[in-house]
């Protein structure tokens, strides 16, 4: 069996919950993105309760630490 080391996907498409606009963005490997401004309607996206970042809440791919089942930015 292999270890749980996974090469993370570093690009995710965010979907604005207000207007439905989709934007593909690069994710940092060592930081959470707590805020994101929708480039279409200007809505300020914030993580949903229980999520560590906007990629985990609104993205097609969760953030790299979550992908790797590592400790994320919660509590920082």
Secondary structure as the mmCIF struct_conf table of DSSP 4:
data_model
#
loop_
_struct_conf.conf_type_id
_struct_conf.id
_struct_conf.beg_label_comp_id
_struct_conf.beg_label_asym_id
_struct_conf.beg_label_seq_id
_struct_conf.end_label_comp_id
_struct_conf.end_label_asym_id
_struct_conf.end_label_seq_id
BEND BEND1 UNK A 4 UNK A 4
HELX_LH_PP_P HELX_LH_PP_P1 UNK A 7 UNK A 9
STRN STRN1 UNK A 11 UNK A 15
TURN_TY1_P TURN_TY1_P1 UNK A 17 UNK A 19
STRN STRN2 UNK A 22 UNK A 26
BEND BEND2 UNK A 29 UNK A 30
STRN STRN3 UNK A 35 UNK A 37
TURN_TY1_P TURN_TY1_P2 UNK A 39 UNK A 41
STRN STRN4 UNK A 44 UNK A 46
HELX_LH_PP_P HELX_LH_PP_P2 UNK A 47 UNK A 48
TURN_TY1_P TURN_TY1_P3 UNK A 49 UNK A 50
BEND BEND3 UNK A 52 UNK A 53
HELX_RH_AL_P HELX_RH_AL_P1 UNK A 54 UNK A 58
STRN STRN5 UNK A 59 UNK A 59
BEND BEND4 UNK A 60 UNK A 61
HELX_RH_AL_P HELX_RH_AL_P2 UNK A 64 UNK A 67
TURN_TY1_P TURN_TY1_P4 UNK A 68 UNK A 69
BEND BEND5 UNK A 73 UNK A 73
TURN_TY1_P TURN_TY1_P5 UNK A 74 UNK A 75
#
